Structures are given as structure tokens and as C-alpha cells.
């Protein structure tokens, strides 16, 4: 198979092939933390832009 990482048939197949010795639970927790922080940063930037918008 040319791209073996794209050929998982079950979640158990991916568990032994993750980088840095991570397991699936750590990867999921990291993804949730990343998504939460990036969403929070998006909201902060949006609110900051709304507050600093010139009032007419």
C-alpha cells in the first residue's frame, strides 16, 4: 500500500502507529484542547475588533 497511514480499518490499527508514542486518548485530548484554545482566541480577536470599531 502506498499510504499505509490512510488505510486503517479500525481505531485499533491506528493506536500502534501514532507519532511520539502517543495513544488515541492523548491525541483526542490534545485535539480538544487545541480546538478550545483556537476557538477562544477567535472570539477574543472578534470581540476586540468589535470594541475598537470606530463609532459613528
C-alpha positions as YAML, in Angstrom:
chain: A
units: angstrom
residues:
- id: 1
  name: UNK
  ca: [0.00, 0.00, 0.00]
- id: 2
  name: UNK
  ca: [1.38, 3.41, -0.97]
- id: 3
  name: UNK
  ca: [-0.01, 5.36, 2.01]
- id: 4
  name: UNK
  ca: [-0.36, 2.93, 4.92]
- id: 5
  name: UNK
  ca: [-1.46, 5.68, 7.34]
- id: 6
  name: UNK
  ca: [-4.60, 6.22, 5.26]
- id: 7
  name: UNK
  ca: [-5.56, 2.57, 5.26]
- id: 8
  name: UNK
  ca: [-6.75, 1.98, 8.82]
- id: 9
  name: UNK
  ca: [-9.74, -0.29, 9.06]
- id: 10
  name: UNK
  ca: [-10.28, 0.09, 12.82]
- id: 11
  name: UNK
  ca: [-9.24, 2.53, 15.54]
- id: 12
  name: UNK
  ca: [-7.07, -0.22, 16.99]
- id: 13
  name: UNK
  ca: [-4.96, -0.22, 13.84]
- id: 14
  name: UNK
  ca: [-4.10, 3.45, 14.34]
- id: 15
  name: UNK
  ca: [-3.23, 3.07, 18.02]
- id: 16
  name: UNK
  ca: [0.15, 1.48, 17.40]
- id: 17
  name: UNK
  ca: [1.14, 3.84, 14.58]
- id: 18
  name: UNK
  ca: [0.93, 7.25, 16.26]
- id: 19
  name: UNK
  ca: [3.91, 9.56, 16.47]
- id: 20
  name: UNK
  ca: [5.87, 10.15, 19.66]
- id: 21
  name: UNK
  ca: [4.38, 7.09, 21.36]
- id: 22
  name: UNK
  ca: [1.01, 8.76, 21.94]
- id: 23
  name: UNK
  ca: [-2.16, 6.77, 22.35]
- id: 24
  name: UNK
  ca: [-5.59, 7.60, 20.96]
- id: 25
  name: UNK
  ca: [-6.88, 9.12, 24.22]
- id: 26
  name: UNK
  ca: [-3.95, 11.56, 24.42]
- id: 27
  name: UNK
  ca: [-4.45, 12.54, 20.80]
- id: 28
  name: UNK
  ca: [-8.16, 13.19, 21.36]
- id: 29
  name: UNK
  ca: [-7.49, 15.26, 24.49]
- id: 30
  name: UNK
  ca: [-4.87, 17.28, 22.65]
- id: 31
  name: UNK
  ca: [-7.23, 17.91, 19.75]
- id: 32
  name: UNK
  ca: [-9.99, 19.10, 22.10]
- id: 33
  name: UNK
  ca: [-7.59, 21.42, 23.94]
- id: 34
  name: UNK
  ca: [-6.30, 22.82, 20.64]
- id: 35
  name: UNK
  ca: [-9.81, 23.40, 19.31]
- id: 36
  name: UNK
  ca: [-10.92, 25.06, 22.56]
- id: 37
  name: UNK
  ca: [-7.92, 27.41, 22.63]
- id: 38
  name: UNK
  ca: [-8.20, 28.34, 18.98]
- id: 39
  name: UNK
  ca: [-11.94, 28.99, 19.36]
- id: 40
  name: UNK
  ca: [-11.29, 31.16, 22.40]
- id: 41
  name: UNK
  ca: [-8.62, 33.10, 20.50]
- id: 42
  name: UNK
  ca: [-11.03, 33.64, 17.61]
- id: 43
  name: UNK
  ca: [-13.71, 35.01, 19.93]
- id: 44
  name: UNK
  ca: [-11.22, 37.28, 21.74]
- id: 45
  name: UNK
  ca: [-9.98, 38.75, 18.45]
- id: 46
  name: UNK
  ca: [-13.55, 39.23, 17.20]
- id: 47
  name: UNK
  ca: [-14.65, 40.97, 20.41]
- id: 48
  name: UNK
  ca: [-11.50, 43.12, 20.47]
- id: 49
  name: UNK
  ca: [-12.20, 44.24, 16.90]
- id: 50
  name: UNK
  ca: [-15.83, 45.00, 17.74]
- id: 51
  name: UNK
  ca: [-14.86, 47.06, 20.80]
- id: 52
  name: UNK
  ca: [-12.23, 49.04, 18.91]
- id: 53
  name: UNK
  ca: [-14.50, 49.68, 15.92]
- id: 54
  name: UNK
  ca: [-14.90, 53.41, 15.25]
- id: 55
  name: UNK
  ca: [-18.22, 54.72, 16.50]
- id: 56
  name: UNK
  ca: [-20.13, 56.95, 14.10]
...
